[in-house]
Amino acid sequence: MLSYRHAFHAGNHADVLKHSVLMLVLDYITQKDKPFLYVDTHSGAGMYDLHNGWADKNREYETGIGRIWQQPSQNWPEGMQTYLRAIRDLNSDGDLREYPGSPWLAQFMLREQDKARLFELHRNEYQNLNALFSRYKQIHTEERDGFQALSAVLPPVERRAVILIDPSYEVKADYQNVVQAVKTAHKKFATGVYLIWYPVVNRKWATKLERDFTDSGMRNILLAELAIRADAEEAGMTASGMIVINPPWQLADSLKVVLPFLQKELAEEGGGFRLEQLVAE
Ligand SMILES: C[S@@+](CC[C@H](N)C(=O)[O-])C[C@H]1O[C@@H](n2cnc3c(N)ncnc32)[C@H](O)[C@@H]1O
C-alpha cells in the first residue's frame, strides 16, 4: 500500500535541486535537433496546487522555491534560468499557486520530435497525471511499476534518452531496487543519461547507495548533493542529491555555480553541497 504523496513536499529544497539538475540536462540535450525519449519511472501527479490540500499543510515550498522564484532574474545563475522561467510562466500573476512535477517540466522542454513515457503506480496520482497529459500525443502515461517498466522501454528508437528515477524511498527496498533497475537498464542502453534522486534521511543508507553505484561497473557518474542542515540523528531529511550517469559534459561546470547559489539561498548553518565525479569516464 503506497502512502507517499508528493504534494506534501512539492517545491521544497529537494525538488528545487532535483528539478534544477533535470532542467539543466534537458537544456543541454535539446541543443541538438536529434530526437530523444524522456522516461520518468516515478512521475507523481505532474502538477501540485500549493494553496489547497496537502501542499498547504506544511508549506515546504516556502523554504524551497518560494525563496528564489521572485528574485530578479539577474540574481539567478545562468544554469537555473530555464527552470525558474518555467515556474514564472506557470504563476504569471506573481502569486505562487502551482508547482510543476518533473513530467510537466520535461513536457515544457519537449520539441515536436521528442517523446515521453511516464510511469506512476499510485492510482490517484496516476489519474491526475493521465488527465494532465491526455491531450499530448507525444506523451504516454502508464499506471505501472516504473522499476519494471524501465528496461521494457529501452533501448529507445530515438537512440538518445534522459531517464529520471525518483522513488519515494518509503520502503527501504527502494535503495536496492533503484540500483538494480539502473544496472539492468544500463545493460540494454549504456549511453542514456540516467538521473537518480536520493534523500539523506540516514547518512548510512545514502552512503551505501553511493557505494553501490560506484562499484556497479558503470562509468562516468557525477554526484550533486545539497545539504540544508548538517547530518542529524533525529528524523527528517537533511540533504538530498542527484546521481547522474553519463552527464552532458557541461553539467558539472554549471553545477559549480548552481550549488553554491542554492546553498546560499536555501541552507541553514551547517548546510553545504557536494559535487563529485564518483566514477571517471
Ligand atoms: C518522489 S515522488 C515523484 C515526484 C516526481 N518525480 C517529481 O519530481 O515531480 C515518487 C512517486 O513514485 C510513486 N511510486 C512509488 N513506487 C512506485 C513504483 N514502483 N513505480 C512507479 N511509481 C511509484 C509514488 O506514488 C510517488 O507518486
PDBQT file of the ligand as one rigid body, heavy atoms in Angstrom, charges set to zero:
ROOT
HETATM    1  C1  LIG A 301       9.046  11.418  -5.203  1.00  0.00    +0.000 C 
HETATM    2  S1  LIG A 301       7.524  11.105  -5.978  1.00  0.00    +0.000 S 
HETATM    3  C2  LIG A 301       7.795  11.581  -7.637  1.00  0.00    +0.000 C 
HETATM    4  C3  LIG A 301       7.937  13.045  -7.878  1.00  0.00    +0.000 C 
HETATM    5  C4  LIG A 301       8.148  13.460  -9.320  1.00  0.00    +0.000 C 
HETATM    6  N1  LIG A 301       9.191  12.653  -9.966  1.00  0.00    +0.000 N 
HETATM    7  C5  LIG A 301       8.537  14.914  -9.391  1.00  0.00    +0.000 C 
HETATM    8  O1  LIG A 301       9.736  15.256  -9.359  1.00  0.00    +0.000 OA
HETATM    9  O2  LIG A 301       7.617  15.743  -9.508  1.00  0.00    +0.000 OA
HETATM   10  C6  LIG A 301       7.508   9.358  -6.104  1.00  0.00    +0.000 C 
HETATM   11  C7  LIG A 301       6.265   8.788  -6.771  1.00  0.00    +0.000 C 
HETATM   12  O3  LIG A 301       6.508   7.410  -7.058  1.00  0.00    +0.000 OA
HETATM   13  C8  LIG A 301       5.294   6.680  -6.904  1.00  0.00    +0.000 C 
HETATM   14  N2  LIG A 301       5.705   5.282  -6.794  1.00  0.00    +0.000 N 
HETATM   15  C9  LIG A 301       6.101   4.576  -5.707  1.00  0.00    +0.000 A 
HETATM   16  N3  LIG A 301       6.548   3.343  -6.061  1.00  0.00    +0.000 NA
HETATM   17  C10 LIG A 301       6.450   3.281  -7.423  1.00  0.00    +0.000 A 
HETATM   18  C11 LIG A 301       6.814   2.304  -8.396  1.00  0.00    +0.000 A 
HETATM   19  N4  LIG A 301       7.354   1.145  -8.045  1.00  0.00    +0.000 N 
HETATM   20  N5  LIG A 301       6.612   2.587  -9.710  1.00  0.00    +0.000 NA
HETATM   21  C12 LIG A 301       6.068   3.777 -10.078  1.00  0.00    +0.000 A 
HETATM   22  N6  LIG A 301       5.707   4.750  -9.208  1.00  0.00    +0.000 NA
HETATM   23  C13 LIG A 301       5.915   4.513  -7.900  1.00  0.00    +0.000 A 
HETATM   24  C14 LIG A 301       4.652   7.313  -5.712  1.00  0.00    +0.000 C 
HETATM   25  O4  LIG A 301       3.250   7.079  -5.728  1.00  0.00    +0.000 OA
HETATM   26  C15 LIG A 301       5.018   8.808  -5.914  1.00  0.00    +0.000 C 
HETATM   27  O5  LIG A 301       3.998   9.471  -6.620  1.00  0.00    +0.000 OA
ENDROOT
TORSDOF 0
